[in-house]
Amino acid sequence: MSLHLEPIRVATGSGDEEGRLVLMQDRLVAVLVRLSEQHGPDAGRWFLEAGLGPLAGPDQPSFAGLDEAQDWILRRLDGLRT
């Protein structure tokens, strides 16, 4: 199982606009947003702006990099077959 990340600007209402659509088998599973300087020490981290299906829920983690985010997403999607 592999993921495809598509760059996109996200209208968050803040300076956090750099984003990635996360697709698995041509289906949207998540939206990641890179945190801007307004987030202080968390600036540059990738935030789970929206998770769909098994990724939905109250837990919205942030990740040091896109590889870490993809690993987290794949672990949660493990076993999901379409």
PDB file of N, CA, C and O in Angstrom:
ATOM      1  N   MET A   1       0.858  -1.162   0.000  1.00  0.00           N
ATOM      2  CA  MET A   1       0.000   0.000   0.000  1.00  0.00           C
ATOM      3  C   MET A   1       0.910   1.232   0.000  1.00  0.00           C
ATOM      4  O   MET A   1       1.853   1.318   0.786  1.00  0.00           O
ATOM      5  N   SER A   2       0.618   2.169  -0.878  1.00  0.00           N
ATOM      6  CA  SER A   2       1.423   3.381  -0.917  1.00  0.00           C
ATOM      7  C   SER A   2       0.526   4.610  -0.981  1.00  0.00           C
ATOM      8  O   SER A   2      -0.645   4.541  -1.353  1.00  0.00           O
ATOM      9  N   LEU A   3       1.112   5.713  -0.609  1.00  0.00           N
ATOM     10  CA  LEU A   3       0.398   6.988  -0.581  1.00  0.00           C
ATOM     11  C   LEU A   3       0.950   7.902  -1.658  1.00  0.00           C
ATOM     12  O   LEU A   3       2.116   7.799  -2.041  1.00  0.00           O
ATOM     13  N   HIS A   4       0.110   8.787  -2.136  1.00  0.00           N
ATOM     14  CA  HIS A   4       0.518   9.835  -3.069  1.00  0.00           C
ATOM     15  C   HIS A   4       0.189  11.163  -2.404  1.00  0.00           C
ATOM     16  O   HIS A   4      -0.933  11.374  -1.943  1.00  0.00           O
ATOM     17  N   LEU A   5       1.175  12.059  -2.357  1.00  0.00           N
ATOM     18  CA  LEU A   5       0.969  13.383  -1.773  1.00  0.00           C
ATOM     19  C   LEU A   5       0.916  14.419  -2.887  1.00  0.00           C
ATOM     20  O   LEU A   5       1.833  14.523  -3.702  1.00  0.00           O
ATOM     21  N   GLU A   6      -0.153  15.168  -2.908  1.00  0.00           N
ATOM     22  CA  GLU A   6      -0.390  16.184  -3.930  1.00  0.00           C
ATOM     23  C   GLU A   6      -0.297  17.564  -3.275  1.00  0.00           C
ATOM     24  O   GLU A   6      -1.087  17.874  -2.384  1.00  0.00           O
ATOM     25  N   PRO A   7       0.664  18.400  -3.706  1.00  0.00           N
ATOM     26  CA  PRO A   7       0.766  19.750  -3.132  1.00  0.00           C
ATOM     27  C   PRO A   7      -0.490  20.567  -3.431  1.00  0.00           C
ATOM     28  O   PRO A   7      -1.054  20.490  -4.522  1.00  0.00           O
ATOM     29  N   ILE A   8      -0.915  21.349  -2.442  1.00  0.00           N
ATOM     30  CA  ILE A   8      -2.099  22.196  -2.600  1.00  0.00           C
ATOM     31  C   ILE A   8      -2.044  23.309  -1.565  1.00  0.00           C
ATOM     32  O   ILE A   8      -1.488  23.132  -0.481  1.00  0.00           O
ATOM     33  N   ARG A   9      -2.624  24.456  -1.903  1.00  0.00           N
ATOM     34  CA  ARG A   9      -2.782  25.521  -0.909  1.00  0.00           C
ATOM     35  C   ARG A   9      -4.101  25.279  -0.185  1.00  0.00           C
ATOM     36  O   ARG A   9      -5.110  24.944  -0.804  1.00  0.00           O
ATOM     37  N   VAL A  10      -4.080  25.452   1.121  1.00  0.00           N
ATOM     38  CA  VAL A  10      -5.251  25.176   1.950  1.00  0.00           C
ATOM     39  C   VAL A  10      -5.722  26.482   2.594  1.00  0.00           C
ATOM     40  O   VAL A  10      -4.927  27.208   3.191  1.00  0.00           O
ATOM     41  N   ALA A  11      -7.003  26.772   2.469  1.00  0.00           N
ATOM     42  CA  ALA A  11      -7.586  27.979   3.057  1.00  0.00           C
ATOM     43  C   ALA A  11      -7.924  27.708   4.517  1.00  0.00           C
ATOM     44  O   ALA A  11      -9.055  27.350   4.848  1.00  0.00           O
ATOM     45  N   THR A  12      -6.929  27.883   5.389  1.00  0.00           N
ATOM     46  CA  THR A  12      -7.125  27.613   6.813  1.00  0.00           C
ATOM     47  C   THR A  12      -7.588  28.845   7.575  1.00  0.00           C
ATOM     48  O   THR A  12      -8.019  28.740   8.724  1.00  0.00           O
ATOM     49  N   GLY A  13      -7.502  30.012   6.943  1.00  0.00           N
ATOM     50  CA  GLY A  13      -7.847  31.245   7.636  1.00  0.00           C
ATOM     51  C   GLY A  13      -6.682  31.794   8.435  1.00  0.00           C
ATOM     52  O   GLY A  13      -6.834  32.749   9.197  1.00  0.00           O
ATOM     53  N   SER A  14      -5.506  31.182   8.257  1.00  0.00           N
ATOM     54  CA  SER A  14      -4.298  31.645   8.944  1.00  0.00           C
ATOM     55  C   SER A  14      -3.141  31.577   7.948  1.00  0.00           C
ATOM     56  O   SER A  14      -3.355  31.377   6.753  1.00  0.00           O
ATOM     57  N   GLY A  15      -1.932  31.742   8.440  1.00  0.00           N
ATOM     58  CA  GLY A  15      -0.753  31.673   7.575  1.00  0.00           C
ATOM     59  C   GLY A  15      -0.384  30.264   7.156  1.00  0.00           C
ATOM     60  O   GLY A  15       0.555  30.073   6.384  1.00  0.00           O
ATOM     61  N   ASP A  16      -1.108  29.278   7.653  1.00  0.00           N
ATOM     62  CA  ASP A  16      -0.818  27.876   7.339  1.00  0.00           C
ATOM     63  C   ASP A  16      -1.508  27.500   6.030  1.00  0.00           C
ATOM     64  O   ASP A  16      -2.633  26.999   6.038  1.00  0.00           O
ATOM     65  N   GLU A  17      -0.830  27.742   4.903  1.00  0.00           N
ATOM     66  CA  GLU A  17      -1.443  27.473   3.602  1.00  0.00           C
ATOM     67  C   GLU A  17      -0.793  26.329   2.842  1.00  0.00           C
ATOM     68  O   GLU A  17      -1.444  25.708   2.002  1.00  0.00           O
ATOM     69  N   GLU A  18       0.474  26.033   3.115  1.00  0.00           N
ATOM     70  CA  GLU A  18       1.150  24.967   2.381  1.00  0.00           C
ATOM     71  C   GLU A  18       0.567  23.632   2.831  1.00  0.00           C
ATOM     72  O   GLU A  18       0.604  23.293   4.013  1.00  0.00           O
ATOM     73  N   GLY A  19       0.036  22.893   1.889  1.00  0.00           N
ATOM     74  CA  GLY A  19      -0.613  21.645   2.258  1.00  0.00           C
ATOM     75  C   GLY A  19      -0.319  20.507   1.314  1.00  0.00           C
ATOM     76  O   GLY A  19       0.311  20.681   0.270  1.00  0.00           O
ATOM     77  N   ARG A  20      -0.785  19.344   1.700  1.00  0.00           N
ATOM     78  CA  ARG A  20      -0.695  18.139   0.877  1.00  0.00           C
ATOM     79  C   ARG A  20      -2.009  17.379   1.006  1.00  0.00           C
ATOM     80  O   ARG A  20      -2.488  17.107   2.107  1.00  0.00           O
ATOM     81  N   LEU A  21      -2.578  17.043  -0.150  1.00  0.00           N
ATOM     82  CA  LEU A  21      -3.665  16.074  -0.162  1.00  0.00           C
ATOM     83  C   LEU A  21      -3.003  14.714  -0.104  1.00  0.00           C
ATOM     84  O   LEU A  21      -2.039  14.463  -0.827  1.00  0.00           O
ATOM     85  N   VAL A  22      -3.503  13.839   0.740  1.00  0.00           N
ATOM     86  CA  VAL A  22      -2.931  12.505   0.868  1.00  0.00           C
ATOM     87  C   VAL A  22      -3.918  11.524   0.251  1.00  0.00           C
ATOM     88  O   VAL A  22      -5.053  11.388   0.707  1.00  0.00           O
ATOM     89  N   LEU A  23      -3.463  10.848  -0.793  1.00  0.00           N
ATOM     90  CA  LEU A  23      -4.318   9.925  -1.533  1.00  0.00           C
ATOM     91  C   LEU A  23      -3.787   8.504  -1.424  1.00  0.00           C
ATOM     92  O   LEU A  23      -2.579   8.269  -1.468  1.00  0.00           O
ATOM     93  N   MET A  24      -4.707   7.570  -1.284  1.00  0.00           N
ATOM     94  CA  MET A  24      -4.377   6.149  -1.321  1.00  0.00           C
ATOM     95  C   MET A  24      -5.301   5.525  -2.355  1.00  0.00           C
ATOM     96  O   MET A  24      -6.523   5.610  -2.230  1.00  0.00           O
ATOM     97  N   GLN A  25      -4.726   4.901  -3.372  1.00  0.00           N
ATOM     98  CA  GLN A  25      -5.502   4.275  -4.437  1.00  0.00           C
ATOM     99  C   GLN A  25      -6.516   5.264  -5.012  1.00  0.00           C
ATOM    100  O   GLN A  25      -7.690   4.935  -5.182  1.00  0.00           O
ATOM    101  N   ASP A  26      -6.053   6.466  -5.306  1.00  0.00           N
ATOM    102  CA  ASP A  26      -6.873   7.529  -5.896  1.00  0.00           C
ATOM    103  C   ASP A  26      -8.043   7.977  -5.021  1.00  0.00           C
ATOM    104  O   ASP A  26      -9.019   8.529  -5.529  1.00  0.00           O
ATOM    105  N   ARG A  27      -7.952   7.747  -3.729  1.00  0.00           N
ATOM    106  CA  ARG A  27      -8.977   8.205  -2.786  1.00  0.00           C
ATOM    107  C   ARG A  27      -8.339   9.126  -1.758  1.00  0.00           C
ATOM    108  O   ARG A  27      -7.271   8.833  -1.220  1.00  0.00           O
ATOM    109  N   LEU A  28      -9.008  10.244  -1.492  1.00  0.00           N
ATOM    110  CA  LEU A  28      -8.522  11.191  -0.493  1.00  0.00           C
ATOM    111  C   LEU A  28      -8.692  10.591   0.902  1.00  0.00           C
ATOM    112  O   LEU A  28      -9.791  10.186   1.282  1.00  0.00           O
ATOM    113  N   VAL A  29      -7.586  10.537   1.666  1.00  0.00           N
ATOM    114  CA  VAL A  29      -7.662   9.995   3.022  1.00  0.00           C
ATOM    115  C   VAL A  29      -7.291  11.028   4.084  1.00  0.00           C
ATOM    116  O   VAL A  29      -7.645  10.874   5.253  1.00  0.00           O
ATOM    117  N   ALA A  30      -6.567  12.099   3.673  1.00  0.00           N
ATOM    118  CA  ALA A  30      -6.163  13.105   4.660  1.00  0.00           C
ATOM    119  C   ALA A  30      -5.722  14.395   3.976  1.00  0.00           C
ATOM    120  O   ALA A  30      -5.418  14.425   2.783  1.00  0.00           O
ATOM    121  N   VAL A  31      -5.699  15.453   4.774  1.00  0.00           N
ATOM    122  CA  VAL A  31      -5.135  16.739   4.354  1.00  0.00           C
ATOM    123  C   VAL A  31      -4.115  17.133   5.423  1.00  0.00           C
ATOM    124  O   VAL A  31      -4.442  17.226   6.606  1.00  0.00           O
ATOM    125  N   LEU A  32      -2.888  17.360   4.990  1.00  0.00           N
ATOM    126  CA  LEU A  32      -1.826  17.809   5.884  1.00  0.00           C
ATOM    127  C   LEU A  32      -1.525  19.272   5.596  1.00  0.00           C
ATOM    128  O   LEU A  32      -1.577  19.705   4.445  1.00  0.00           O
ATOM    129  N   VAL A  33      -1.209  20.037   6.645  1.00  0.00           N
ATOM    130  CA  VAL A  33      -0.865  21.451   6.501  1.00  0.00           C
ATOM    131  C   VAL A  33       0.434  21.708   7.256  1.00  0.00           C
ATOM    132  O   VAL A  33       0.617  21.263   8.389  1.00  0.00           O
ATOM    133  N   ARG A  34       1.328  22.434   6.598  1.00  0.00           N
ATOM    134  CA  ARG A  34       2.593  22.797   7.248  1.00  0.00           C
ATOM    135  C   ARG A  34       2.367  24.023   8.123  1.00  0.00           C
ATOM    136  O   ARG A  34       1.861  25.043   7.655  1.00  0.00           O
ATOM    137  N   LEU A  35       2.739  23.920   9.386  1.00  0.00           N
ATOM    138  CA  LEU A  35       2.518  25.001  10.350  1.00  0.00           C
ATOM    139  C   LEU A  35       3.461  26.172  10.082  1.00  0.00           C
ATOM    140  O   LEU A  35       4.657  25.989   9.852  1.00  0.00           O
ATOM    141  N   SER A  36       2.897  27.372  10.118  1.00  0.00           N
ATOM    142  CA  SER A  36       3.646  28.592   9.835  1.00  0.00           C
ATOM    143  C   SER A  36       4.404  29.072  11.073  1.00  0.00           C
ATOM    144  O   SER A  36       4.320  28.476  12.147  1.00  0.00           O
ATOM    145  N   GLU A  37       5.144  30.160  10.891  1.00  0.00           N
ATOM    146  CA  GLU A  37       5.945  30.754  11.964  1.00  0.00           C
ATOM    147  C   GLU A  37       5.107  31.174  13.168  1.00  0.00           C
ATOM    148  O   GLU A  37       5.634  31.270  14.276  1.00  0.00           O
ATOM    149  N   GLN A  38       3.824  31.424  12.975  1.00  0.00           N
ATOM    150  CA  GLN A  38       2.977  31.847  14.096  1.00  0.00           C
ATOM    151  C   GLN A  38       2.831  30.759  15.152  1.00  0.00           C
ATOM    152  O   GLN A  38       2.311  31.020  16.237  1.00  0.00           O
ATOM    153  N   HIS A  39       3.278  29.555  14.854  1.00  0.00           N
ATOM    154  CA  HIS A  39       3.182  28.437  15.793  1.00  0.00           C
ATOM    155  C   HIS A  39       4.459  28.243  16.612  1.00  0.00           C
ATOM    156  O   HIS A  39       4.630  27.228  17.287  1.00  0.00           O
ATOM    157  N   GLY A  40       5.346  29.229  16.540  1.00  0.00           N
ATOM    158  CA  GLY A  40       6.557  29.201  17.358  1.00  0.00           C
ATOM    159  C   GLY A  40       7.391  27.958  17.139  1.00  0.00           C
ATOM    160  O   GLY A  40       7.787  27.667  16.010  1.00  0.00           O
ATOM    161  N   PRO A  41       7.668  27.208  18.220  1.00  0.00           N
ATOM    162  CA  PRO A  41       8.548  26.047  18.101  1.00  0.00           C
ATOM    163  C   PRO A  41       7.975  24.933  17.214  1.00  0.00           C
ATOM    164  O   PRO A  41       8.722  24.055  16.781  1.00  0.00           O
ATOM    165  N   ASP A  42       6.682  24.952  16.940  1.00  0.00           N
ATOM    166  CA  ASP A  42       6.082  23.937  16.073  1.00  0.00           C
ATOM    167  C   ASP A  42       6.110  24.330  14.593  1.00  0.00           C
ATOM    168  O   ASP A  42       5.683  23.552  13.739  1.00  0.00           O
ATOM    169  N   ALA A  43       6.606  25.523  14.287  1.00  0.00           N
ATOM    170  CA  ALA A  43       6.680  25.977  12.891  1.00  0.00           C
ATOM    171  C   ALA A  43       7.447  24.960  12.053  1.00  0.00           C
ATOM    172  O   ALA A  43       8.489  24.454  12.470  1.00  0.00           O
ATOM    173  N   GLY A  44       6.923  24.670  10.881  1.00  0.00           N
ATOM    174  CA  GLY A  44       7.552  23.712   9.978  1.00  0.00           C
ATOM    175  C   GLY A  44       7.044  22.297  10.128  1.00  0.00           C
ATOM    176  O   GLY A  44       7.273  21.465   9.251  1.00  0.00           O
ATOM    177  N   ARG A  45       6.361  22.005  11.219  1.00  0.00           N
ATOM    178  CA  ARG A  45       5.801  20.669  11.406  1.00  0.00           C
ATOM    179  C   ARG A  45       4.570  20.505  10.508  1.00  0.00           C
ATOM    180  O   ARG A  45       3.960  21.493  10.100  1.00  0.00           O
ATOM    181  N   TRP A  46       4.218  19.286  10.212  1.00  0.00           N
ATOM    182  CA  TRP A  46       3.045  18.972   9.397  1.00  0.00           C
ATOM    183  C   TRP A  46       1.917  18.530  10.310  1.00  0.00           C
ATOM    184  O   TRP A  46       2.080  17.626  11.129  1.00  0.00           O
ATOM    185  N   PHE A  47       0.774  19.176  10.161  1.00  0.00           N
ATOM    186  CA  PHE A  47      -0.389  18.978  11.023  1.00  0.00           C
ATOM    187  C   PHE A  47      -1.481  18.247  10.243  1.00  0.00           C
ATOM    188  O   PHE A  47      -1.745  18.567   9.084  1.00  0.00           O
ATOM    189  N   LEU A  48      -2.112  17.267  10.884  1.00  0.00           N
ATOM    190  CA  LEU A  48      -3.238  16.564  10.276  1.00  0.00           C
ATOM    191  C   LEU A  48      -4.455  17.475  10.360  1.00  0.00           C
ATOM    192  O   LEU A  48      -5.175  17.472  11.358  1.00  0.00           O
ATOM    193  N   GLU A  49      -4.677  18.250   9.312  1.00  0.00           N
ATOM    194  CA  GLU A  49      -5.803  19.184   9.263  1.00  0.00           C
ATOM    195  C   GLU A  49      -7.123  18.433   9.183  1.00  0.00           C
ATOM    196  O   GLU A  49      -8.108  18.822   9.811  1.00  0.00           O
ATOM    197  N   ALA A  50      -7.137  17.355   8.405  1.00  0.00           N
ATOM    198  CA  ALA A  50      -8.354  16.542   8.261  1.00  0.00           C
ATOM    199  C   ALA A  50      -7.962  15.110   7.960  1.00  0.00           C
ATOM    200  O   ALA A  50      -7.103  14.849   7.118  1.00  0.00           O
ATOM    201  N   GLY A  51      -8.599  14.191   8.656  1.00  0.00           N
ATOM    202  CA  GLY A  51      -8.429  12.774   8.388  1.00  0.00           C
ATOM    203  C   GLY A  51      -9.778  12.182   8.040  1.00  0.00           C
ATOM    204  O   GLY A  51     -10.787  12.540   8.647  1.00  0.00           O
ATOM    205  N   LEU A  52      -9.810  11.291   7.082  1.00  0.00           N
ATOM    206  CA  LEU A  52     -11.055  10.678   6.638  1.00  0.00           C
ATOM    207  C   LEU A  52     -11.045   9.187   6.954  1.00  0.00           C
ATOM    208  O   LEU A  52      -9.982   8.576   7.067  1.00  0.00           O
ATOM    209  N   GLY A  53     -12.223   8.611   7.095  1.00  0.00           N
ATOM    210  CA  GLY A  53     -12.325   7.176   7.383  1.00  0.00           C
ATOM    211  C   GLY A  53     -11.610   6.836   8.673  1.00  0.00           C
ATOM    212  O   GLY A  53     -11.877   7.444   9.709  1.00  0.00           O
ATOM    213  N   PRO A  54     -10.694   5.860   8.624  1.00  0.00           N
ATOM    214  CA  PRO A  54      -9.981   5.431   9.837  1.00  0.00           C
ATOM    215  C   PRO A  54      -9.101   6.511  10.460  1.00  0.00           C
ATOM    216  O   PRO A  54      -8.658   6.368  11.600  1.00  0.00           O
ATOM    217  N   LEU A  55      -8.846   7.585   9.726  1.00  0.00           N
ATOM    218  CA  LEU A  55      -8.016   8.671  10.251  1.00  0.00           C
ATOM    219  C   LEU A  55      -8.832   9.754  10.933  1.00  0.00           C
ATOM    220  O   LEU A  55      -8.269  10.654  11.556  1.00  0.00           O
ATOM    221  N   ALA A  56     -10.140   9.679  10.826  1.00  0.00           N
ATOM    222  CA  ALA A  56     -11.014  10.679  11.447  1.00  0.00           C
ATOM    223  C   ALA A  56     -11.032  10.473  12.954  1.00  0.00           C
ATOM    224  O   ALA A  56     -10.884   9.354  13.445  1.00  0.00           O
ATOM    225  N   GLY A  57     -11.211  11.555  13.666  1.00  0.00           N
ATOM    226  CA  GLY A  57     -11.299  11.456  15.122  1.00  0.00           C
ATOM    227  C   GLY A  57     -10.741  12.690  15.784  1.00  0.00           C
ATOM    228  O   GLY A  57     -10.269  13.608  15.114  1.00  0.00           O
ATOM    229  N   PRO A  58     -10.796  12.711  17.095  1.00  0.00           N
ATOM    230  CA  PRO A  58     -10.367  13.897  17.833  1.00  0.00           C
ATOM    231  C   PRO A  58      -8.845  14.100  17.848  1.00  0.00           C
ATOM    232  O   PRO A  58      -8.376  15.214  18.079  1.00  0.00           O
ATOM    233  N   ASP A  59      -8.072  13.033  17.602  1.00  0.00           N
ATOM    234  CA  ASP A  59      -6.615  13.123  17.639  1.00  0.00           C
ATOM    235  C   ASP A  59      -6.113  13.731  16.336  1.00  0.00           C
ATOM    236  O   ASP A  59      -6.255  13.123  15.275  1.00  0.00           O
ATOM    237  N   GLN A  60      -5.526  14.924  16.404  1.00  0.00           N
ATOM    238  CA  GLN A  60      -4.966  15.581  15.234  1.00  0.00           C
ATOM    239  C   GLN A  60      -3.495  15.860  15.508  1.00  0.00           C
ATOM    240  O   GLN A  60      -3.136  16.954  15.944  1.00  0.00           O
ATOM    241  N   PRO A  61      -2.647  14.873  15.255  1.00  0.00           N
ATOM    242  CA  PRO A  61      -1.231  15.022  15.583  1.00  0.00           C
ATOM    243  C   PRO A  61      -0.492  15.915  14.594  1.00  0.00           C
ATOM    244  O   PRO A  61      -1.006  16.251  13.528  1.00  0.00           O
ATOM    245  N   SER A  62       0.719  16.286  14.974  1.00  0.00           N
ATOM    246  CA  SER A  62       1.626  16.956  14.046  1.00  0.00           C
ATOM    247  C   SER A  62       2.874  16.087  13.934  1.00  0.00           C
ATOM    248  O   SER A  62       3.164  15.269  14.806  1.00  0.00           O
ATOM    249  N   PHE A  63       3.604  16.286  12.838  1.00  0.00           N
ATOM    250  CA  PHE A  63       4.735  15.421  12.512  1.00  0.00           C
ATOM    251  C   PHE A  63       5.941  16.265  12.123  1.00  0.00           C
ATOM    252  O   PHE A  63       5.797  17.347  11.553  1.00  0.00           O
ATOM    253  N   ALA A  64       7.125  15.762  12.437  1.00  0.00           N
ATOM    254  CA  ALA A  64       8.356  16.488  12.123  1.00  0.00           C
ATOM    255  C   ALA A  64       8.572  16.605  10.618  1.00  0.00           C
ATOM    256  O   ALA A  64       9.158  17.582  10.151  1.00  0.00           O
ATOM    257  N   GLY A  65       8.112  15.634   9.866  1.00  0.00           N
ATOM    258  CA  GLY A  65       8.295  15.654   8.422  1.00  0.00           C
ATOM    259  C   GLY A  65       7.232  14.827   7.724  1.00  0.00           C
ATOM    260  O   GLY A  65       6.439  14.140   8.368  1.00  0.00           O
ATOM    261  N   LEU A  66       7.225  14.901   6.400  1.00  0.00           N
ATOM    262  CA  LEU A  66       6.223  14.175   5.627  1.00  0.00           C
ATOM    263  C   LEU A  66       6.409  12.658   5.714  1.00  0.00           C
ATOM    264  O   LEU A  66       5.428  11.916   5.667  1.00  0.00           O
ATOM    265  N   ASP A  67       7.651  12.191   5.840  1.00  0.00           N
ATOM    266  CA  ASP A  67       7.873  10.751   5.986  1.00  0.00           C
ATOM    267  C   ASP A  67       7.229  10.229   7.266  1.00  0.00           C
ATOM    268  O   ASP A  67       6.600   9.171   7.265  1.00  0.00           O
ATOM    269  N   GLU A  68       7.387  10.968   8.345  1.00  0.00           N
ATOM    270  CA  GLU A  68       6.779  10.583   9.620  1.00  0.00           C
ATOM    271  C   GLU A  68       5.252  10.577   9.508  1.00  0.00           C
ATOM    272  O   GLU A  68       4.589   9.676  10.022  1.00  0.00           O
ATOM    273  N   ALA A  69       4.705  11.580   8.838  1.00  0.00           N
ATOM    274  CA  ALA A  69       3.254  11.650   8.648  1.00  0.00           C
ATOM    275  C   ALA A  69       2.756  10.461   7.837  1.00  0.00           C
ATOM    276  O   ALA A  69       1.743   9.852   8.182  1.00  0.00           O
ATOM    277  N   GLN A  70       3.461  10.132   6.763  1.00  0.00           N
ATOM    278  CA  GLN A  70       3.055   8.997   5.933  1.00  0.00           C
ATOM    279  C   GLN A  70       3.120   7.682   6.705  1.00  0.00           C
ATOM    280  O   GLN A  70       2.237   6.836   6.564  1.00  0.00           O
ATOM    281  N   ASP A  71       4.147   7.507   7.509  1.00  0.00           N
ATOM    282  CA  ASP A  71       4.253   6.292   8.327  1.00  0.00           C
ATOM    283  C   ASP A  71       3.060   6.173   9.264  1.00  0.00           C
ATOM    284  O   ASP A  71       2.475   5.097   9.392  1.00  0.00           O
ATOM    285  N   TRP A  72       2.698   7.267   9.917  1.00  0.00           N
ATOM    286  CA  TRP A  72       1.566   7.270  10.849  1.00  0.00           C
ATOM    287  C   TRP A  72       0.268   6.933  10.110  1.00  0.00           C
ATOM    288  O   TRP A  72      -0.532   6.125  10.580  1.00  0.00           O
ATOM    289  N   ILE A  73       0.073   7.560   8.955  1.00  0.00           N
ATOM    290  CA  ILE A  73      -1.138   7.317   8.166  1.00  0.00           C
ATOM    291  C   ILE A  73      -1.205   5.866   7.713  1.00  0.00           C
ATOM    292  O   ILE A  73      -2.249   5.225   7.833  1.00  0.00           O
ATOM    293  N   LEU A  74      -0.104   5.345   7.195  1.00  0.00           N
ATOM    294  CA  LEU A  74      -0.093   3.951   6.722  1.00  0.00           C
ATOM    295  C   LEU A  74      -0.371   2.953   7.842  1.00  0.00           C
ATOM    296  O   LEU A  74      -1.057   1.954   7.627  1.00  0.00           O
ATOM    297  N   ARG A  75       0.155   3.218   9.032  1.00  0.00           N
ATOM    298  CA  ARG A  75      -0.122   2.321  10.166  1.00  0.00           C
ATOM    299  C   ARG A  75      -1.619   2.265  10.462  1.00  0.00           C
ATOM    300  O   ARG A  75      -2.152   1.199  10.769  1.00  0.00           O
ATOM    301  N   ARG A  76      -2.298   3.407  10.370  1.00  0.00           N
ATOM    302  CA  ARG A  76      -3.734   3.442  10.652  1.00  0.00           C
ATOM    303  C   ARG A  76      -4.573   2.879   9.519  1.00  0.00           C
ATOM    304  O   ARG A  76      -5.681   2.392   9.745  1.00  0.00           O
ATOM    305  N   LEU A  77      -4.059   2.943   8.317  1.00  0.00           N
ATOM    306  CA  LEU A  77      -4.791   2.417   7.172  1.00  0.00           C
ATOM    307  C   LEU A  77      -4.476   0.934   6.905  1.00  0.00           C
ATOM    308  O   LEU A  77      -5.106   0.306   6.054  1.00  0.00           O
ATOM    309  N   ASP A  78      -3.514   0.391   7.628  1.00  0.00           N
ATOM    310  CA  ASP A  78      -3.127  -0.998   7.436  1.00  0.00           C
ATOM    311  C   ASP A  78      -4.337  -1.909   7.552  1.00  0.00           C
ATOM    312  O   ASP A  78      -5.089  -1.838   8.524  1.00  0.00           O
ATOM    313  N   GLY A  79      -4.513  -2.738   6.583  1.00  0.00           N
ATOM    314  CA  GLY A  79      -5.650  -3.650   6.593  1.00  0.00           C
ATOM    315  C   GLY A  79      -6.835  -3.125   5.820  1.00  0.00           C
ATOM    316  O   GLY A  79      -7.759  -3.884   5.526  1.00  0.00           O
ATOM    317  N   LEU A  80      -6.836  -1.836   5.478  1.00  0.00           N
ATOM    318  CA  LEU A  80      -7.940  -1.263   4.701  1.00  0.00           C
ATOM    319  C   LEU A  80      -7.722  -1.633   3.236  1.00  0.00           C
ATOM    320  O   LEU A  80      -6.742  -1.200   2.631  1.00  0.00           O
ATOM    321  N   ARG A  81      -8.590  -2.397   2.681  1.00  0.00           N
ATOM    322  CA  ARG A  81      -8.482  -2.828   1.294  1.00  0.00           C
ATOM    323  C   ARG A  81      -9.726  -2.410   0.538  1.00  0.00           C
ATOM    324  O   ARG A  81     -10.848  -2.548   1.023  1.00  0.00           O
ATOM    325  N   THR A  82      -9.501  -1.894  -0.667  1.00  0.00           N
ATOM    326  CA  THR A  82     -10.622  -1.497  -1.501  1.00  0.00           C
ATOM    327  C   THR A  82     -10.563  -2.176  -2.838  1.00  0.00           C
ATOM    328  O   THR A  82     -11.435  -1.960  -3.679  1.00  0.00           O
TER     329      THR A  82
END
